[in-house]
Amino acid sequence: MKIDVIIPCGGSSSRMGQDKLLLPLGGGTVLQATVAAFSHPLVDKIVIPCPPQKREIYAALLADGQIPVLFCDGGATRTDSVAAALKLCASPYVSVHDGARPFVTRKIIDDGAKLCETTGSAIACTRPCDSVRIADGTTSHAIDRDSVRLVQTPQFFLTDALKRAYDAAARDEFCATDDAQIYQRYIGEPSLFDGDPHNVKLTYPQDAELLAPRGFRVGSGWDIHRLAEGRKLILGGMTFDFPKGLLGHSDADVLTHAVMDAVLGALGLRDIGCLFPDDDPAFEGADSMKLLAQVVQKMKERGYRLNNLSATVICEKPKLKDAIPTIARNYAAAFGCDEDRINIAATTSEKTGAVGEGNAIAALAYASLYSCC
C-alpha cells in the first residue's frame, strides 16, 4: 500500500492574525511538525498546494525532510487547492490533511490507512463530550450527541475515486469544507474511524497556547569504549585525524551511543544493546548516526520531540573545542531542531582511570523530550 499525502497550505490565517504554519513548535515550525508526522513507510510523497509567494519559504523549511515534497499553486478555495494537488498524485491511495493540524499521531495514520485499504475511504472523527444543539436564528433544539461526529483530518481515499469526485465537483462548481463531503456527494458514504481529541487544528490566536511544550520526559545515557590502533575515531558523527579509534561492533561512536540511550531512556524503551545487539552481523561497522535516525523515528512515532540535549565527552585527547560546533550541528540535523537545543561539552578525567591514561573515551548524555500530542 502506497499513499500520496496532500497538505493544503493556502489559507490566509486571517482568524489567527499571522501565518500559523510558521508558528514555532518543537524547535521548528507548525508546518515542519505536520509534514514530519507523515514520515511513514506507507507515504510515497507529500504534495503541498500553497500561494506562489509562500512556496520559497515553505520549500526552504522542508528541504531536509525524509519524504519527497512537491509544491503546486493553491486555488481560491480549499477545494480548488486539493483538486490541483490531485493532478500530481499517482499512488493508489491518497490522504488529505490540514497543514495547521500538527499533532496527528502515527496511530491515526496507521488506523486510517488500514481502514481505507479495506473500504476505500477513512475519515478521522471524534465524539463530542458536550451537549449538542442545532441553532437556527433565535431558536435551537438539542440533538443526541451520540449521533454526532466531529470531523478531523487526515482523510484517506482511493486516489482514482477522489479524482472522479473532484472532477464532478468542478463541473458542478461545488465547494466543500472537507474532502469527505465531496466524496459522499459523488462516490458514496465514507467510512469513519476514531481520531484523537488532541489532533486539533490551529485556528484562533488562543490556539497558540497549544504549542507550548507539555508532557516532559527525561533520560540519561552513558557509554565508554577502549581506544585501539587500526580504528577510525568517530565522535558525534565526525571523523577525527587521530592515531587510534574506538573499539566496538559498530563504528563505536561513544557520544552518539550515549545520546541514543538518553532518548530511549526518556521513552521508557530498552537501551541500544537490546535495540542494536553487538552479536548481530547487521550492525557490524554500522554508522551510529544512522542508528540514531532510527531512534529519532521511534521518538516521533510515540508523539515526542526533543526539547534539549546536553552531552559531555570525557577524554584526554584529542582536544574537541573546535569540533563541538560541528557535532552540535550534526545532532540538530538528526533531531530536526534548532542548534540552540543542543549542548555539547568536553572534559578530561584528570589523568585518572582508563580515560585519564588515554586508553578509552567515555560520554554522558541527558535528553529531555516533550509530548506534541
C-alpha positions in Angstrom: 0.0 0.0 0.0 1.4 3.4 -1.0 -0.1 6.7 -0.2 0.3 10.3 -1.5 -0.4 12.9 1.1 -1.9 16.3 0.2 -1.4 19.0 2.8 -3.2 22.2 1.7 -1.4 25.3 2.9 -3.3 28.0 1.0 -5.3 29.6 3.8 -4.9 33.2 4.8 -4.7 32.6 8.6 -7.0 35.6 9.0 -8.5 34.3 12.2 -5.1 33.6 13.7 -3.8 37.0 12.7 -0.4 35.6 11.4 0.8 32.7 9.3 0.0 29.9 11.7 2.1 27.4 9.7 5.2 29.4 10.7 4.5 29.5 14.4 7.3 27.9 16.4 6.8 24.3 17.5 9.4 21.8 18.8 12.5 23.6 17.5 10.9 24.1 14.1 7.6 25.3 12.8 4.0 24.0 12.7 4.4 23.2 9.0 7.6 21.2 9.7 5.9 19.3 12.5 2.9 18.5 10.4 5.0 17.2 7.5 7.3 15.3 9.8 4.4 13.4 11.2 3.9 11.8 7.7 7.5 10.3 7.6 5.8 7.0 7.4 6.8 3.8 5.5 3.5 3.9 3.5 3.9 7.5 2.3 5.3 7.9 -1.1 5.3 11.7 -1.4 3.7 14.8 0.0 2.1 17.4 -2.2 1.6 21.0 -0.9 -0.7 23.4 -2.7 0.2 26.9 -1.5 0.3 30.6 -2.7 3.2 31.2 -5.1 4.6 33.9 -2.8 4.9 31.3 0.1 6.4 28.5 -1.9 10.1 29.5 -1.4 9.6 30.0 2.3 7.9 26.6 2.8 10.3 24.8 0.5 13.3 26.0 2.5 11.7 24.8 5.7 11.1 21.3 4.3 14.3 20.9 2.2 15.8 18.2 4.6 12.7 16.0 5.1 12.8 12.2 4.7 9.8 12.1 2.3 9.8 13.9 -1.1 7.8 17.1 -1.1 6.2 18.6 -4.2 4.6 22.0 -4.5 1.8 23.3 -6.7 -0.1 26.6 -6.8 -3.1 26.7 -4.5 -6.5 27.8 -5.6 -9.1 30.4 -4.4 -10.7 27.7 -2.2 -9.6 24.6 -0.4 -11.5 22.6 -3.0 -9.5 24.2 -5.8 -6.2 23.6 -4.0 -6.9 19.9 -3.4 -8.0 19.5 -7.0 -4.7 21.0 -8.2 -2.7 18.7 -5.9 -4.6 15.6 -7.0 -3.1 16.0 -10.5 0.3 15.2 -9.0 -0.9 12.1 -7.2 -0.2 8.7 -8.7 -0.2 6.3 -5.8 -3.2 4.0 -5.3 -4.3 5.8 -2.2 -4.3 9.5 -1.2 -4.7 11.2 2.2 -5.6 14.9 2.7 -4.5 16.6 5.9 -4.7 20.2 7.2 -1.3 22.0 7.3 -2.3 23.6 10.6 -3.0 20.3 12.4 0.5 19.3 13.6 -0.5 16.9 16.4 -1.5 14.0 14.2 -0.1 10.7 15.5 1.3 7.6 14.0 -1.7 5.6 15.3 -4.2 7.9 13.4 -2.2 7.4 10.2 -2.0 3.6 10.7 -5.7 3.3 11.6 -6.8 5.4 8.6 -4.6 3.6 6.1 -5.8 0.2 7.3 -9.5 1.1 7.1 -9.0 2.8 3.7 -7.3 -0.3 2.3 -10.4 -2.3 3.4 -13.3 0.0 2.5 -11.8 2.6 0.1 -12.2 5.6 2.4 -11.4 6.5 6.0 -12.4 9.7 7.8 -10.9 10.6 11.3 -13.6 11.7 13.7 -14.1 12.3 17.4 -17.2 12.2 19.6 -18.4 15.3 21.4 -18.3 15.3 25.1 -20.6 18.4 25.5 -24.3 18.5 24.8 -25.1 19.5 21.2 -27.7 21.8 19.9 -28.7 23.0 16.4 -29.3 26.8 16.4 -31.5 28.5 13.8 -31.7 32.2 14.3 -33.2 32.8 17.7 -34.3 29.2 18.3 -32.4 25.9 18.9 -33.0 22.3 19.7 -31.0 19.6 21.3 -29.8 16.5 19.4 -28.4 13.2 20.6 -24.7 13.8 20.8 -24.1 10.0 20.3 -25.2 10.5 16.7 -22.7 13.4 16.2 -19.1 13.1 15.0 -16.6 15.9 14.8 -14.6 15.5 11.6 -10.8 15.8 11.5 -8.1 15.1 9.1 -6.3 13.1 7.8 -8.9 11.7 5.5 -8.0 8.7 3.2 -9.4 7.6 -0.2 -8.7 5.5 -3.2 -6.9 8.1 -5.5 -9.0 7.4 -8.6 -12.2 7.7 -6.6 -11.3 11.0 -5.1 -10.2 12.3 -8.5 -13.5 11.4 -10.0 -15.3 13.1 -7.2 -13.3 16.3 -7.6 -13.8 16.3 -11.4 -17.5 16.1 -10.8 -17.3 18.9 -8.2 -15.5 21.1 -10.7 -18.2 20.6 -13.3 -20.9 21.4 -10.7 -18.9 24.3 -9.2 -19.4 22.5 -5.8 -17.2 23.6 -2.9 -16.9 21.9 0.5 -15.0 22.4 3.7 -13.5 18.9 3.6 -13.0 16.0 1.2 -15.5 13.7 2.9 -18.3 16.0 1.7 -17.2 15.8 -1.9 -16.6 12.0 -1.7 -20.1 11.4 -0.2 -21.8 13.6 -2.8 -20.3 11.9 -5.8 -18.9 8.5 -4.7 -20.7 7.2 -1.6 -20.8 7.0 2.2 -17.2 7.4 3.6 -16.0 5.1 6.4 -15.4 6.7 9.8 -12.7 5.8 12.4 -11.8 7.3 15.8 -9.4 10.2 15.6 -7.8 11.9 18.6 -9.1 14.9 20.6 -5.6 16.2 20.7 -5.4 16.2 16.9 -6.6 19.8 16.9 -6.5 22.3 14.0 -4.9 25.7 14.9 -7.4 28.4 14.1 -7.6 31.2 16.6 -4.9 33.2 18.5 -5.6 31.4 21.7 -4.8 28.1 20.0 -1.1 29.2 20.0 -1.1 28.1 23.7 -1.4 24.5 22.5 2.1 24.8 21.0 3.7 25.2 24.4 5.8 22.0 25.4 4.0 19.6 27.6 4.3 16.0 28.9 8.1 16.2 29.6 10.3 13.1 29.9 14.0 13.0 30.7 16.5 10.2 30.1 20.2 9.7 30.6 22.8 7.7 28.8 26.5 6.7 29.4 29.0 4.8 27.4 32.7 4.0 27.3 34.9 2.4 24.6 38.5 1.5 24.5 40.9 3.1 22.1 42.8 0.9 19.7 45.1 1.2 16.7 43.6 0.5 13.2 40.3 2.0 14.0 38.8 5.4 12.9 37.9 7.8 15.7 34.3 8.9 15.3 32.5 11.2 17.8 29.2 12.8 17.1 29.2 11.7 13.5 32.5 13.4 12.9 35.7 11.6 12.0 38.9 12.8 13.6 42.5 12.6 12.4 43.9 10.6 15.4 46.2 7.6 15.6 43.7 5.5 17.4 40.0 4.8 17.2 37.3 3.3 19.4 36.7 -0.4 19.6 33.1 -1.6 19.1 30.8 -3.7 16.9 29.5 -0.6 15.1 31.7 2.4 14.4 31.9 2.8 18.2 30.8 6.5 18.2 30.6 6.6 22.0 29.0 10.0 22.1 26.1 9.1 19.8 25.7 5.8 21.8 25.2 7.8 25.0 22.8 10.2 23.2 20.7 7.2 21.8 20.5 5.7 25.3 19.3 9.0 26.8 16.5 9.3 24.3 15.5 5.6 24.6 15.5 6.0 28.4 13.2 9.0 28.2 10.8 7.0 26.1 10.9 4.1 28.5 12.5 1.8 26.0 15.4 -0.7 26.3 18.9 0.5 25.6 20.9 0.2 22.4 22.4 -3.1 23.5 18.9 -4.6 23.1 17.9 -2.5 20.1 21.1 -3.0 18.1 22.8 -6.1 19.6 26.5 -6.4 19.3 26.3 -10.0 18.2 24.0 -9.1 15.2 26.0 -9.0 11.9 23.6 -6.4 10.6 25.2 -3.8 12.9 28.8 -4.7 12.3 30.6 -1.4 11.4 27.2 0.4 11.4 27.1 4.2 11.2 25.9 5.3 14.6 24.3 8.4 13.2 22.1 6.1 11.0 21.2 4.2 14.1 20.3 7.5 15.8 17.9 8.2 12.9 16.0 5.0 13.8 15.9 6.1 17.5 14.6 9.6 16.5 11.9 7.9 14.4 10.8 5.9 17.4 10.6 9.1 19.4 8.4 10.8 16.7 6.2 7.7 16.3 5.4 8.0 20.0 4.4 11.6 19.7 7.6 13.2 21.3 10.1 15.7 20.1 13.4 16.8 21.5 13.3 19.7 24.0 17.0 19.8 24.6 20.1 17.6 24.6 23.1 18.0 26.9 26.1 15.7 26.4 29.7 15.6 27.6 32.7 13.7 26.1 35.3 12.7 28.6 38.8 12.2 27.1 42.4 13.3 27.4 42.9 13.6 23.6 42.0 14.7 21.0 41.0 18.2 22.1 37.4 18.8 21.0 36.9 22.5 21.4 37.0 23.3 17.7 34.9 20.3 16.7 32.0 20.9 19.1 30.0 23.3 16.8 30.1 20.7 14.0 29.0 17.9 16.3 26.1 20.1 17.6 25.0 20.8 14.0 25.1 17.0 13.3 22.7 16.3 16.2 20.5 19.3 15.4 20.1 17.9 11.9 19.4 14.4 13.2 16.7 15.6 15.6 15.3 18.2 13.2 15.7 21.0 15.7 17.5 24.3 16.2 21.1 24.2 17.3 20.4 26.1 20.5 18.6 22.9 21.8 21.9 21.0 21.6 24.7 21.5 24.1 27.9 19.5 23.7 30.8 19.8 26.2 34.2 18.1 26.6 36.3 17.5 29.7 39.1 15.2 30.9 39.3 12.8 33.8 42.4 14.5 35.2 44.6 11.6 34.1 42.8 9.1 36.3 41.4 5.7 35.2 41.3 4.2 31.7 40.2 7.5 30.2 42.8 9.5 32.0 45.5 7.1 30.9 44.5 7.7 27.3 43.1 4.1 26.8 39.4 5.0 26.5 36.9 7.7 25.8 33.6 8.0 27.7 30.4 10.0 27.2 27.4 11.1 29.3 24.2 12.5 27.8 20.8 13.8 29.1 17.8 14.2 26.8 14.5 15.9 27.6 11.5 15.2 25.4 8.1 16.8 25.3 4.8 15.3 24.1 3.4 17.1 21.0 0.0 15.4 21.2 
